Amino acid sequence: MGVQPDELRGLIGNEADLRNRVADFEEAGVERIYIEILDLADLDHLDYFANAIRR
């Protein structure tokens, strides 16, 4: 997509990183997270995210 990792912000990392960040948001009182899908031709990353935070 032409974006370098250091240009990204938000929820980035492996499954444990994602779970920990979502837990941080929950502890802060966040009830909803909106996800921006940058590559609609490849939704595998959305499935990965959903599976990571469900565990």
PLY file of the C-alpha trace (Angstrom):
ply
format ascii 1.0
element vertex 55
property float x
property float y
property float z
element edge 54
property int vertex1
property int vertex2
end_header
0.00 0.00 0.00
3.01 2.26 -0.01
2.92 2.94 3.74
5.93 2.32 5.95
5.39 0.76 9.43
6.69 3.88 11.19
3.96 5.92 9.43
1.17 3.82 10.92
-0.67 4.54 14.14
-3.38 2.73 16.03
-3.65 -0.95 16.86
-0.53 -2.56 15.46
1.22 -5.75 16.49
0.80 -9.44 17.10
-2.24 -11.07 18.75
-1.04 -10.39 22.29
-0.30 -6.74 21.44
-3.80 -6.29 20.00
-5.49 -7.93 23.01
-3.49 -5.76 25.41
-4.29 -2.52 23.56
-8.00 -3.38 23.37
-7.92 -4.19 27.10
-6.33 -0.78 27.74
-9.20 0.88 25.89
-11.76 -1.17 27.82
-10.18 -0.19 31.14
-10.40 3.45 30.05
-14.14 3.04 29.47
-14.18 2.68 25.70
-17.20 0.67 24.58
-16.72 0.74 20.81
-13.77 0.65 18.44
-14.09 1.73 14.83
-11.79 0.10 12.30
-10.66 1.77 9.09
-10.14 -0.74 6.30
-7.45 0.57 3.94
-7.30 -2.35 1.52
-10.78 -3.63 0.66
-9.29 -6.20 -1.70
-7.58 -7.98 1.21
-9.75 -8.48 4.28
-7.54 -11.13 5.89
-6.20 -8.53 8.33
-9.74 -7.83 9.56
-10.29 -11.54 10.21
-6.93 -11.70 12.01
-7.90 -8.74 14.23
-11.31 -10.21 15.07
-9.82 -13.59 15.97
-7.02 -11.99 18.00
-9.27 -9.95 20.26
-11.85 -12.74 20.74
-9.38 -15.00 22.54
0 1
1 2
2 3
3 4
4 5
5 6
6 7
7 8
8 9
9 10
10 11
11 12
12 13
13 14
14 15
15 16
16 17
17 18
18 19
19 20
20 21
21 22
22 23
23 24
24 25
25 26
26 27
27 28
28 29
29 30
30 31
31 32
32 33
33 34
34 35
35 36
36 37
37 38
38 39
39 40
40 41
41 42
42 43
43 44
44 45
45 46
46 47
47 48
48 49
49 50
50 51
51 52
52 53
53 54
